[in-house]
Amino acid sequence: MGCARIFRAPLIRLESRAEACHDAPSAIAWIPLRMTPSKDIARLIEIMAALRTPGTGCPWDLEQTFATIAPYTIEEAYEVADAIAREDLVDLRDELGDLLLQVAYHARLAEEQGAFAFGDVVEAITSKMIRRHPHVFGDENGRSIGMAEGFWARIKAEEKAAKEAARGGEAEAGGGLLADVPVGLPALTRAIKLQDKAAKVGFDWPSLAPVFDKLREEIGELAEVALPADPRSSDPDLSADTQAKVEEEFGDLLFVMANVARHLKLDPEAALRGANGKFMRRFAHIEQRLAEDGRTPEGSTLAEMDALWDEAKARERE
C-alpha cells in the first residue's frame, strides 16, 4: 500500500520526512507549521532554511549567492555601528539581529554546497577564542604561555598555516606579507592595516614630519592634474586619461592621509564620520534659520548660507 500520510512540520524538516516515505512520495501532503518567534537560534536556522527551500521558499532569497548577499552583510555591520554611535540600544538589538541573519544566510548557502553549516561556524569561533585565550581557559602552564610577549602573533601564524593545510597545500606562492589584509575592508581602514604590516618590518616613516612633507607633495600632484580637469573652468580637460590620473593622485593623497591618521593613532573612518555629523548639524542650522524667514537653501545666496554656517560654528564653540 502507498504511503498516504500528512505531516505537520517546519519546512526545514520536509526533505527528511519525504525521504522516509520511499514508496509513495507523491501522496504526501505537507502542511508546514506556522513559524513563531523564538529566542532559540535554531528557529532562525529553520527560517533561513525555509526561505531557501526550492518550490516553497522565497523567490528572492532563492536567487541570492554569497556575492549578492555580501553588500548587505557590510551594510548591516555599519548599521550596528551606527546604533552604537547613537547609543540607541533598541535599534542595536534589532540591528544585531539583522547582522546575525547575515551569518545564518551565508552558512545556509555554504551548507547547500556541502561546505559547512551554521554549527560549524559556531564551532570554529568557539575553538578560536579558546585557543587564543589559554590565559583564561587553559591550565596553569597555558595561562603563562598566553601572557607571553608575541603569543598573539604566533597563534595567528599557526592558524594561518592550519588554514593553508586545510586547503590542501603550502602557503600560497607570492602571497607576501600583505596578502592576508582583507580586500573587502573599507579602503581607509585597509590602508592603515597595510601600512601597519609594512611598518612592523621597518618600512615606515621615522616620525610624523616627513609624512606631512609627503602629504604636501601629494596635494601638489593632485592639483597639477585636477585643476585643468575642473568642469567649471573655461576649457576643461575631461579626457579619460586625465580622469584616470586624477583618480590615481586622489587615491595617493587619501593613502597618505591614512598614514597621518595611523601615526596619530586615529581611526580615519571615525574621524570622517565625526566630520560628516558636524556638516549635517551645521547645514541643519542653515535650513532651520532660513525656514524661520520662510525661505529655503535653494532660494538663498551662498554668502547668506556661509554667514549662517559661521553662526552655527560660533554656537558650537560656546
NUKOL-793761 format. One record per residue: chain; residue in one letter; z, y, x of N, C-alpha, C in turn. Coordinates in steps of 0.05 Angstrom, whole numbers, plus 5000, padded with zeros to 4 digits. Atoms other than C-alpha are relative to their C-alpha. Layout:
chain|resn|n.pz|n.py|n.px|ca.pz|ca.py|ca.px|c.pz|c.py|c.px
A|a|Z|Y|X|Z|Y|X|Z|Y|X
...
% end
This chain:
chain|resn|n.pz|n.py|n.px|ca.pz|ca.py|ca.px|c.pz|c.py|c.px
A|m|5000|4976|5016|5000|5000|5000|5000|5025|5017
A|g|5001|4974|4985|4987|5072|5022|5027|5013|5002
A|c|4976|4985|4995|5039|5119|5046|4999|5026|4984
A|a|5002|4976|5017|5046|5170|4989|5027|5012|4997
A|r|4974|4987|5001|5108|5209|5006|4997|5030|5002
A|i|4999|4971|4997|5126|5282|5001|5023|5007|5018
A|f|4980|4992|4981|5163|5312|5059|5005|5030|4997
A|r|4993|4972|4999|5200|5378|5057|5011|5004|5029
A|a|4992|4997|4972|5205|5401|5129|4990|5026|5011
A|p|5011|4977|4986|5198|5461|5174|4973|4993|5012
A|l|5027|5005|4989|5127|5469|5199|5000|4987|5027
A|i|4999|5011|4973|5149|5451|5269|5001|4970|5000
A|r|4996|5029|5001|5163|5380|5246|4976|4986|4987
A|l|5021|5012|5015|5098|5368|5209|4984|4979|5016
A|e|5017|5018|4985|5059|5335|5265|5014|4973|5003
A|s|4986|5026|4995|5113|5283|5280|5003|4985|4973
A|r|4998|5014|5026|5121|5268|5205|4973|4988|4993
A|a|5026|5011|5006|5046|5259|5198|4994|4975|5016
A|e|5004|5024|4983|5045|5210|5256|5015|4976|4990
A|a|4984|5022|5010|5098|5169|5222|4986|4985|4977
A|c|5014|5012|5023|5051|5154|5164|4972|4992|5009
A|h|5026|5008|4987|4996|5117|5201|4979|4991|4980
A|d|5020|5014|5017|4964|5080|5143|4987|5019|4980
A|a|5012|4983|5020|4951|5138|5096|5008|5029|5004
A|p|4992|4972|4995|4960|5207|5127|4989|5019|4979
A|s|5012|4981|5019|4914|5239|5075|5016|5001|4974
A|a|4984|5000|5025|4963|5220|5020|5025|5016|5002
A|i|4975|4985|4996|5018|5262|5049|4998|5028|4989
A|a|5000|4973|5010|5034|5327|5013|5023|5015|5014
A|w|4980|4986|4985|5070|5377|5057|5010|5024|4983
A|i|4988|4978|5013|5119|5425|5024|5020|5012|5019
A|p|4982|4990|4979|5149|5465|5081|5024|5014|4988
A|l|4977|4985|5008|5219|5491|5075|4996|5029|5005
A|r|5001|4971|4995|5225|5566|5068|5017|5007|5024
A|m|4985|4992|4976|5245|5596|5134|5021|5021|4993
A|t|4979|4980|5004|5311|5634|5133|5009|5010|5026
A|p|4989|4989|4974|5341|5680|5186|5022|4983|5011
A|s|4979|5016|4988|5388|5647|5235|5007|5012|5027
A|k|4991|4992|4973|5429|5663|5297|4994|4979|5021
A|d|5007|5022|4982|5405|5598|5327|4973|5004|5012
A|i|5025|4995|4987|5350|5605|5379|4979|4979|4991
A|a|5019|5021|5009|5319|5540|5351|4983|5010|4977
A|r|5015|4990|5023|5298|5578|5288|4977|5017|5010
A|l|5021|4984|4989|5258|5627|5330|4977|4982|5011
A|i|5020|5019|4990|5223|5569|5364|4985|4987|4978
A|e|5013|5012|5024|5208|5538|5296|4980|5020|4988
A|i|5018|4980|5012|5179|5603|5270|4975|5004|5017
A|m|5022|4997|4982|5136|5611|5332|4980|4977|4998
A|a|5017|5024|5003|5110|5540|5325|4985|5001|4974
A|a|5013|4998|5026|5095|5552|5251|4977|5020|5001
A|l|5021|4980|4998|5055|5615|5267|4976|4990|5015
A|r|5022|5010|4983|5014|5576|5317|4989|4973|4990
A|t|5010|5026|5010|5002|5514|5274|4972|5003|4987
A|p|5027|4998|5012|4927|5506|5260|5000|4992|4971
A|g|5003|5007|5028|4909|5507|5187|5020|5014|4982
A|t|4979|4989|5017|4975|5534|5162|5013|5025|5013
A|g|4988|4978|4986|4994|5586|5214|4986|5027|4995
A|c|5011|4973|5003|4977|5660|5221|4974|5002|5016
A|p|5026|4999|4986|4903|5671|5238|5002|5018|5024
A|w|4999|4982|4977|4920|5730|5284|5015|4986|5023
A|d|4985|5013|4979|4973|5691|5322|4985|4977|5013
A|l|5015|5023|4990|4927|5631|5329|4978|5009|5019
A|e|5022|4990|4983|4875|5675|5364|5011|5009|5027
A|q|4989|4987|4976|4923|5700|5418|5001|4982|5024
A|t|4998|5014|4975|4925|5680|5491|5021|5014|5017
A|f|4981|4987|4981|4971|5695|5550|4991|5029|5006
A|a|5011|4974|4992|4925|5753|5569|5002|5020|4977
A|t|4999|4981|5022|4922|5784|5499|5028|5008|4992
A|i|4972|4995|5007|4997|5779|5489|5015|5016|5022
A|a|4987|4987|4978|5016|5806|5558|5005|5030|4996
A|p|4995|4972|5005|5006|5880|5539|5023|5005|4980
A|y|4978|4997|5019|5054|5871|5480|5026|4994|5014
A|t|4975|5006|4985|5105|5840|5527|5009|5024|5016
A|i|4994|4976|4985|5102|5901|5571|5010|5022|4982
A|e|4992|4980|5020|5106|5947|5511|5028|4996|4990
A|e|4974|5006|5011|5167|5912|5484|5022|5005|5021
A|a|4981|4994|4979|5202|5917|5551|5006|5030|5002
A|y|4997|4971|5000|5190|5992|5551|5016|5010|4976
A|e|4985|4992|5023|5217|5997|5481|5030|4993|5002
A|v|4972|5007|4993|5281|5962|5504|5011|5023|5017
A|a|4990|4978|4982|5287|6014|5560|5003|5026|4985
A|d|4998|4975|5016|5275|6070|5510|5025|5000|4983
A|a|4976|5002|5017|5330|6046|5464|5025|5004|5017
A|i|4978|4996|4982|5377|6043|5524|5003|5029|5008
A|a|4999|4972|4992|5358|6113|5546|5011|5017|4978
A|r|4991|4985|5023|5372|6138|5476|5028|4992|4991
A|e|4973|5011|5006|5438|6099|5474|5002|4992|4970
A|d|5002|5008|5028|5416|6071|5406|5004|4969|4999
A|l|4995|5028|5000|5449|6003|5401|4988|4985|4976
A|v|5013|5013|5023|5420|5989|5332|4971|4993|5008
A|d|5027|5005|4991|5350|5997|5360|4999|4980|5022
A|l|5000|5019|4977|5369|5959|5423|5001|4971|4990
A|r|4999|5027|5011|5388|5898|5382|4973|4991|4991
A|d|5026|5008|5011|5321|5898|5347|4979|4997|5022
A|e|5020|5001|4978|5281|5913|5410|5004|4976|5018
A|l|4995|5024|4984|5315|5857|5449|4989|4976|4985
A|g|5011|5022|5015|5295|5811|5392|4970|4999|5003
A|d|5029|4999|4996|5223|5834|5398|4992|4990|5027
A|l|5006|5010|4973|5225|5821|5472|5005|4970|5002
A|l|4995|5029|5000|5256|5752|5461|4977|4985|4986
A|l|5023|5012|5013|5198|5737|5413|4977|4997|5020
A|q|5021|5002|4980|5151|5751|5471|5004|4976|5018
A|v|4994|5024|4984|5186|5698|5513|4993|4975|4985
A|a|5006|5023|5016|5181|5649|5456|4970|4996|4997
A|y|5029|5001|5003|5108|5666|5447|4986|4988|5024
A|h|5013|5011|4976|5088|5653|5519|5008|4971|5004
A|a|4991|5028|4996|5130|5590|5521|4985|4981|4981
A|r|5015|5017|5019|5094|5564|5458|4972|4996|5010
A|l|5027|5003|4989|5026|5578|5489|4999|4980|5022
A|a|4999|5019|4978|5047|5540|5551|5005|4972|4990
A|e|4995|5026|5011|5074|5483|5510|4975|4987|4988
A|e|5025|5010|5011|5008|5476|5474|4981|4990|5021
A|q|5017|5008|4977|4974|5469|5542|5013|4977|5016
A|g|4986|5021|4986|5025|5417|5564|5012|5008|5026
A|a|4990|4990|4974|5052|5462|5619|5031|5000|5000
A|f|4971|4999|5003|5124|5476|5597|5007|5010|4972
A|a|4991|4990|5027|5165|5493|5535|5023|5019|5004
A|f|4978|4980|4999|5220|5543|5518|5024|4989|5015
A|g|4977|5011|4987|5274|5496|5541|4997|4999|5030
A|d|5005|5000|4972|5241|5492|5609|5004|5028|5012
A|v|4996|4972|4991|5243|5568|5614|5030|5005|5003
A|v|4971|4997|4999|5318|5567|5599|5011|4985|5024
A|e|4990|5016|4978|5330|5512|5649|4993|5013|5027
A|a|5008|4988|4975|5291|5549|5703|5017|5024|5006
A|i|4984|4976|4995|5330|5614|5695|5030|4993|5005
A|t|4972|5007|4995|5398|5580|5690|5003|4987|5027
A|s|5000|5012|4973|5382|5539|5752|4999|5021|5022
A|k|5003|4978|4980|5361|5602|5789|5026|5015|5003
A|m|4976|4984|4999|5424|5640|5770|5023|4985|5014
A|i|4979|5016|4987|5470|5583|5791|4994|4998|5030
A|r|5008|5003|4972|5431|5573|5856|5005|5026|5016
A|r|4997|4974|4986|5433|5647|5873|5028|5011|5001
A|h|4973|4990|5001|5507|5655|5859|5020|4978|5007
A|p|4981|5021|4992|5543|5600|5898|5028|5011|5003
A|h|4973|4988|4998|5600|5650|5909|5014|5002|4973
A|v|4988|5001|5026|5611|5646|5834|5003|4972|4989
A|f|5001|5026|5013|5591|5576|5814|5003|4977|5020
A|g|4999|5021|4981|5597|5537|5879|5029|4992|5008
A|d|4974|5008|4989|5654|5502|5916|5009|5021|5020
A|e|4989|4980|4980|5695|5537|5970|4980|5006|5021
A|n|5021|4996|4979|5640|5527|6022|4977|5017|4988
A|g|5022|4985|5013|5588|5553|5973|5007|5029|4996
A|r|4992|4972|5003|5628|5615|5960|4997|5016|5026
A|s|5002|4986|4975|5630|5633|6033|4970|5004|5008
A|i|5028|4998|4994|5555|5619|6041|4987|5022|4983
A|g|5012|4980|5018|5538|5662|5981|5006|5029|5007
A|m|4993|4973|4992|5573|5722|6010|4989|5008|5027
A|a|5010|4995|4973|5539|5716|6078|4976|5019|5000
A|e|5022|4981|4998|5491|5771|6101|4974|4985|5002
A|g|5027|5013|4999|5418|5752|6089|4997|4977|4981
A|f|5002|5023|5018|5434|5698|6038|4980|5005|4978
A|w|5018|4995|5022|5396|5732|5982|4971|4997|5008
A|a|5028|5002|4990|5332|5739|6023|4993|4971|5006
A|r|5005|5028|4993|5339|5667|6048|4995|4983|4976
A|i|5002|5017|5023|5348|5636|5980|4974|5006|4985
A|k|5025|4993|5013|5288|5675|5952|4977|4988|5016
A|a|5021|5012|4983|5245|5650|6011|4999|4970|4994
A|e|5000|5028|5006|5267|5579|5995|4988|4995|4973
A|e|5012|5003|5026|5249|5588|5922|4970|5003|5000
A|k|5029|4995|4997|5181|5615|5941|4986|4975|5012
A|a|5012|5024|4988|5168|5554|5985|5000|4977|4980
A|a|4999|5021|5020|5190|5508|5929|4978|5003|4979
A|k|5022|4995|5019|5141|5541|5881|4973|4992|5012
A|e|5026|5007|4987|5084|5533|5931|4997|4970|5002
A|a|5001|5029|4998|5102|5460|5940|4994|4988|4972
A|a|5005|5010|5027|5103|5450|5864|4972|5004|4991
A|r|5028|4995|5006|5033|5479|5861|4982|4981|5015
A|g|5016|5021|4986|5012|5423|5908|4989|5009|5027
A|g|5011|4992|4975|5001|5460|5973|5019|5016|5017
A|e|4985|4983|4982|5025|5500|6031|4999|5029|4990
A|a|5002|4971|5007|5034|5576|6029|4971|5008|4999
A|e|5027|4992|5004|4971|5609|6005|4990|5015|5025
A|a|5011|4989|4975|4927|5626|6065|4993|5030|4995
A|g|5007|4972|5001|4922|5701|6078|5016|5015|4979
A|g|4985|4987|5020|4975|5716|6026|5014|5025|5010
A|g|4988|4977|4988|5013|5762|6072|5026|5009|4989
A|l|4973|4991|5007|5079|5798|6067|5001|5013|4972
A|l|4999|4984|5025|5059|5840|6006|4988|4985|4976
A|a|5014|5015|5021|5024|5785|5966|5016|4994|4975
A|d|4984|5008|5023|5083|5769|5921|5011|5024|4984
A|v|4992|4977|5016|5093|5840|5895|4982|5000|4975
A|p|5016|5004|5024|5071|5832|5822|4980|5023|4994
A|v|5021|4980|5006|5006|5867|5804|5005|5014|4974
A|g|4996|4989|5026|5028|5879|5733|5023|5020|4997
A|l|4979|4979|5001|5086|5926|5751|4987|5027|4995
A|p|5010|4972|5001|5079|6000|5734|4993|5008|5028
A|a|5011|4994|4974|5039|6029|5791|5019|5014|5019
A|l|4981|4986|4982|5093|6076|5818|5022|4981|5009
A|t|4979|5020|4992|5145|6020|5817|4989|4981|5020
A|r|5013|5019|4981|5096|5973|5852|4996|5014|5027
A|a|5004|4986|4975|5081|6027|5904|5026|4999|5017
A|i|4975|5000|4986|5155|6031|5922|5007|4973|5010
A|k|4995|5027|4991|5162|5956|5926|4983|4993|5024
A|l|5018|5005|4977|5101|5952|5972|5011|5014|5025
A|q|4990|4984|4977|5129|6007|6016|5027|4989|5011
A|d|4975|5012|4992|5198|5975|6017|4996|4975|5018
A|k|5005|5024|4985|5170|5909|6041|4989|5006|5028
A|a|5011|4992|4975|5129|5942|6095|5021|5013|5018
A|a|4979|4987|4984|5189|5983|6117|5019|4980|5013
A|k|4982|5020|4989|5230|5920|6128|4990|4988|5026
A|v|5011|5010|4975|5183|5901|6185|4993|5024|5019
A|g|5003|4978|4982|5184|5971|6215|4977|5019|4994
A|f|5022|4983|5007|5123|6002|6181|5009|5021|4980
A|d|4988|4980|5017|5155|6065|6155|5003|5027|5015
A|w|4995|4974|4988|5164|6140|6168|5029|5000|5009
A|p|4973|4999|4989|5226|6153|6211|5019|5017|4984
A|s|4983|4982|5016|5251|6208|6164|4983|5012|4978
A|l|5014|4989|5023|5231|6248|6103|4980|5022|5008
A|a|5017|4978|4992|5200|6307|6141|4970|4992|5003
A|p|5028|5007|4997|5136|6271|6162|4987|4990|4974
A|v|5011|5008|5026|5128|6244|6091|4990|5025|4986
A|f|5009|4975|5012|5125|6316|6067|4975|5011|5014
A|d|5024|4992|4986|5074|6331|6121|4976|4985|4989
A|k|5021|5016|5011|5032|6274|6094|4994|5009|4971
A|l|5004|4990|5028|5043|6300|6023|4983|5025|5000
A|r|5016|4976|4999|5015|6368|6041|4971|4994|5008
A|e|5027|5009|4992|4956|6334|6075|4985|4989|4976
A|e|5013|5013|5023|4941|6293|6013|4993|5021|4978
A|i|5006|4979|5019|4946|6354|5968|4975|5015|5008
A|g|5023|4986|4991|4895|6389|6011|4974|4984|4997
A|e|5023|5018|5003|4848|6329|6010|4992|4998|4970
A|l|5006|5001|5029|4854|6325|5934|4986|5025|4991
A|a|5011|4974|5007|4840|6399|5926|4971|5003|5009
A|e|5027|4997|4989|4779|6394|5970|4979|4986|4983
A|v|5019|5014|5016|4745|6343|5925|5002|5006|4970
A|a|4996|4996|5029|4776|6362|5858|4991|5027|4990
A|l|5007|4973|5010|4764|6437|5854|4970|5003|4994
A|p|5028|4998|5008|4688|6430|5857|4993|4984|4975
A|a|5006|5016|5024|4693|6379|5801|5014|5011|4975
A|d|4987|4988|5023|4733|6425|5755|4979|5006|4978
A|p|5020|4996|5021|4694|6421|5689|4999|5028|4989
A|r|4999|4972|5010|4714|6493|5673|4988|5020|5020
A|s|5012|4982|4981|4681|6520|5736|4971|5006|4992
A|s|5027|4992|5008|4612|6553|5734|4979|4978|5005
A|d|5019|5021|4993|4575|6495|5767|5014|4975|5010
A|p|4983|5023|4991|4620|6433|5767|4983|4977|5010
A|d|5012|5025|4990|4602|6371|5807|5012|4977|4985
A|l|4990|5021|5017|4610|6317|5755|4988|4973|5007
A|s|5013|5026|4993|4574|6261|5793|5020|4978|5001
A|a|4982|5024|4999|4603|6191|5792|5012|4997|5027
A|d|4989|5002|4973|4611|6193|5867|5024|5019|5004
A|t|4979|4980|4997|4653|6256|5864|5025|4991|4984
A|q|4978|5009|5016|4695|6229|5807|5016|4977|5013
A|a|4987|5022|4986|4709|6166|5847|5017|5010|5023
A|k|4985|4988|4977|4731|6208|5907|5025|5014|4989
A|v|4977|4986|5012|4777|6250|5862|5021|4980|4993
A|e|4981|5020|5008|4809|6188|5834|5014|4987|5024
A|e|4988|5012|4975|4819|6158|5904|5020|5019|5012
A|e|4981|4981|4988|4851|6222|5931|5025|5004|4982
A|f|4978|4997|5018|4894|6229|5869|5019|4976|5003
A|g|4984|5024|4996|4918|6157|5879|5015|5001|5026
A|d|4986|4997|4975|4934|6171|5952|5024|5019|4998
A|l|4979|4980|5004|4975|6232|5931|5024|4987|4985
A|l|4979|5013|5015|5014|6191|5880|5015|4980|5017
A|f|4987|5020|4983|5027|6137|5932|5020|5014|5019
A|v|4982|4986|4982|5057|6188|5980|5024|5011|4984
A|m|4978|4991|5017|5098|6217|5922|5020|4978|4995
A|a|4983|5023|5004|5125|6147|5910|5017|4996|5026
A|n|4986|5003|4975|5144|6145|5984|5022|5021|5003
A|v|4979|4979|5000|5182|6211|5977|5023|4990|4983
A|a|4979|5010|5017|5220|6180|5919|5016|4978|5013
A|r|4987|5022|4987|5235|6118|5959|5019|5010|5022
A|h|4983|4989|4979|5263|6158|6018|5024|5014|4988
A|l|4978|4987|5013|5306|6197|5969|5016|4981|4982
A|k|4987|5021|5016|5327|6132|5934|4999|5008|4970
A|l|5004|4993|5028|5299|6157|5868|4981|4980|4986
A|d|5019|5016|5015|5265|6117|5813|4979|5020|4989
A|p|5020|4980|5009|5199|6155|5803|4993|4997|4970
A|e|5005|5004|5028|5189|6124|5734|5022|5015|4984
A|a|4978|4986|5014|5258|6150|5712|4997|5030|5003
A|a|5003|4971|4995|5244|6218|5744|4978|5011|4982
A|l|5022|4991|5017|5178|6224|5707|5007|4999|4970
A|r|4990|5001|5028|5210|6202|5641|5017|5024|4994
A|g|4984|4977|5004|5260|6257|5651|4983|5025|4997
A|a|5018|4977|5002|5204|6308|5663|4986|5000|4973
A|n|5014|5002|5026|5168|6282|5601|5019|5010|4977
A|g|4981|4992|5021|5231|6291|5559|5005|5030|5001
A|k|4996|4971|4997|5241|6362|5587|4977|5015|4988
A|f|5024|4987|5011|5169|6380|5570|5001|5000|4969
A|m|4999|5002|5029|5179|6354|5499|5020|5019|4988
A|r|4979|4982|5010|5243|6393|5489|4991|5029|5000
A|r|5009|4972|4997|5213|6458|5514|4977|5006|4981
A|f|5022|4996|5018|5149|6450|5474|5010|5001|4971
A|a|4989|5000|5027|5190|6434|5412|5013|5027|4994
A|h|4989|4974|5004|5226|6500|5423|4978|5021|4994
A|i|5023|4982|5006|5159|6536|5424|4991|4997|4971
A|e|5008|5005|5027|5139|6503|5359|5020|5011|4980
A|q|4979|4990|5019|5206|6520|5326|5000|5030|4999
A|r|4999|4970|5000|5205|6593|5347|4976|5012|4987
A|l|5024|4990|5014|5134|6602|5324|5002|4995|4970
A|a|4998|5007|5029|5149|6567|5258|5018|5020|4986
A|e|4982|4980|5012|5205|6618|5246|4984|5024|4991
A|d|5017|4977|5008|5150|6670|5242|4976|4991|4984
A|g|5022|5011|5016|5104|6625|5201|4975|4996|5016
A|r|5024|5004|4983|5058|6611|5259|5000|4972|5013
A|t|5003|5025|4987|5033|6551|5298|4990|5005|5029
A|p|5011|4997|4973|5015|6539|5372|4970|5007|5000
A|e|5029|4995|5001|4941|6539|5352|4994|5029|4995
A|g|5004|4972|5007|4948|6609|5326|5014|5020|5018
A|s|4986|4983|4981|4985|6636|5386|4985|5002|5027
A|t|5012|4997|4973|4964|6661|5455|5016|4984|5021
A|l|4986|5013|4978|4981|6627|5520|5023|5017|5010
A|a|4979|4983|4990|5021|6687|5541|5025|4999|4981
A|e|4977|5003|5019|5064|6682|5477|5014|4974|5004
A|m|4987|5027|4996|5076|6608|5488|5014|4999|5027
A|d|4987|4999|4973|5092|6620|5562|5027|5014|4998
A|a|4975|4985|5003|5145|6671|5542|5021|4983|4986
A|l|4981|5018|5014|5177|6621|5493|5008|4977|5018
A|w|4994|5022|4981|5173|6567|5547|5023|5010|5019
A|d|4979|4989|4982|5213|6613|5594|5026|5004|4985
A|e|4975|4998|5016|5262|6625|5537|5014|4974|4998
A|a|4988|5027|5001|5272|6550|5530|5013|4993|5026
A|k|4989|5005|4973|5283|6544|5605|5027|5014|5004
A|a|4975|4984|4997|5335|6600|5604|5023|4988|4984
A|r|4979|5011|5017|5373|6567|5546|5011|4974|5012
A|e|4990|5025|4987|5376|6501|5584|5018|5005|5023
A|r|4984|4993|4977|5408|6536|5643|5027|5013|4993
A|e|4975|4987|5008|5462|6569|5602|5024|4981|5000
% end
